[in-house]
Amino acid sequence: MTLILTIVTAVFGAIIGMQIITSLGVTPSTSIIGALLAMVIARIPVTLFRKFKSLHRQNIVQTSISSATFGAANSLLIPIGIPFLMGAQDLIIPMLIGAALAMFVDAAILYKLFDSRLFPATGTWAPGVATAEAIIAGDKGGKRAGLLGLGTGIGILGALFHIPMSAFGVAFIGNIWALSMFGIGLLIRQFSIPLFGVDVNSHYIPHGIMVGAGIVALVQVSMLIFAKQKTTKKPNTEVAATVEAVDESNFTRSIKEARRTLGLGFVAYLVIALVIALTGGIMTDMSPGMLIGFLLFAAFAAFVHELIVGIAAMHSGWFPAFAVAFITLLIGMMVGFPPLALALLAGFSAATGPAFADMGYDFKTGHILRGNGQDRDYEIYGRKQQYITAMIAFGVALLTVVVTYKGFFAQNLVPPVDAVYVSTIEAGASSGVAKQLLLWAIPGAIIQMIGGSSRQLGIMLATGLLILTPYAGFAVLSGILIRIIWRKVKGKEADTQMSILAAGFIAGDALFSFFSSVFKISK
C-alpha cells in the first residue's frame, strides 16, 4: 500500500513540477503537500489506511512527491528544453539520457555523503526541518501543534503580502554568519540599481564572486577529505584513538567513505559526459584534444555544481542551481566549445544539484523523525528506505517526462531559464565577460577563505547576489536580529520555540506558493 501511494504521489508531483516550472519558471516545494496528504489518508476510517498514522510512512510519502517534483522539473525538463529551443530536435533524447543518468548519480552521491563532515545531518537543511515539524505536530498536537499552526498562519499571511517568509524562517535556525552574508547579497542584488546605478547581474559580479568562492570551497572540501589523521598518546597506554576517529563518531558516514564516493562520482560523471558526446553526435564537431577537454570539463563542472548547490541548500534552504549552471556555460563558451556541445554542457550541469539538494532536505526530515540519530542503526536503515523511495520517484519522474514532454513542447511550454541559456549561447561570450569573472573572483575567494568551510561566507554572498527576490534580504537580516534578541531574553528555551515557528513560516510560504501557482495555471 505504501508503494502504491508512493508511485501515485510521485506521478502527481512530477506533473505539477513540470506544469509550474514551464508556466511560472519556479519549482514548488511539495514536501509539505505530501505530508499533509498522508495525514489525511491516515484519518480515513478504513483499516488499510490507518497504517499511515506512522510518521515514517508519512515521511516516505513526502520523500516520494518531493523527489519526483524536483527530478522531473529541474533535473530532466530543463536540460531537454535547451536543445529544443536551439532547434536541435535530435539532441533531445541524448540530453534526456544524460540528464537522467546524472540525476540518479547525483542522488546516490548525496546518499553516501549525507551525515558526513562535508554535509552533516546537523546542518540547517531548513525545508527538511519544516516538513518534520509539520509531521510531528500533526501526530502530537498540543502546544507544539498550536505554535506550528500559528507560524503557518503567519507564513501564509506574510506570503499573501509578498513577504518572503521562507527567508524569514531560515534566519531563525541557520548559521548566523552564513545567513548574514546571504541577506547582504540579497539586499545588494535588489537595490544595486536604485542606490548605485549598477546592475550587478548584468556586470557578472555575482557570477565572478561565485567562481572565486567556488574554487576556494573546493579546496576547503579537499582539505577536509585528504587531511592527514593525527594521533595522540596517553600515559601508560598505547596510541589512543585518532583525532579523526573521535570527530567521526558523531557521523554515520566516515570521511573515508566520502572520499571514495566523490572519486567514484567524478568517474561516473565522466562516463555520462562520454555517453552524451557519443549519443549526441558532437564528437565530429571537435578535435580529439577538444573532446577530451570537453569530457573532463563537463565532469568537473557537474561535480563542482552539485557541491556548491548542496552547500547553499544546506545553509540557506535556497539553491542557485540555474545560476551556477549558467556560470558553467559562460566558462565553457570562453573555452571555445561549439554551440551544440555548449547546449549539452548546460543541460548536463543543470541536471546535477537539484536532486542532491532536495534529497538533503528529505533526509533531514527523516533524521529528525527518527530521533536525530540517537539510534545509529535505525537512522541508517530509515535513510536507506528514503533513498529507495527517492529512486523509485525519480524513475516515475523519468517515465512521466518521456510520456509528456512532446505535449509540453508542442505548446511551446519550456522552462523560461532555457531561453536564457540559449540566447547566451547564440550571443557568444566576449572578452569583457572573462575579465569581469576574473576580477570579481578575487573578492569572492578572499571572503570564502575568511569564513572557512563551516561558514561558507563567499558561497552564501554569491548565492544572495544571484537571487532576485524582493525584500528577502530584509526578511533574513531582521529574522537574525529577532533571533539574537529572543535568545538573550529566553535563553536555550528560545531555540525550540524558534525552530517550530520557523518551520511554520516555511511551511506557510510553501503552501501559499504551491496553491497560488496551481490556481494561476488553472486560470
QUIQUIGI-V184038 format. One line per field, one symbol per residue. burial: # if it has 9 or more other ideal C-beta (glycine too) atoms within 8 Angstrom, else .. Layout:
burial = ???
This chain:
burial = .#..###.###############...#############.##......#.##..################################.#..##.############################.################.....##.#############...############################.#.......##..###############.##.###..............#.####..#..###.#.###.##..##.###.######.####...#...##.##########################################..#..###############################..#....###.##.###.######.###.##..##..##....##.######.##...#...##.###.##########.#.#.#############.#.##########.###.##..#...#..##################..##.##..
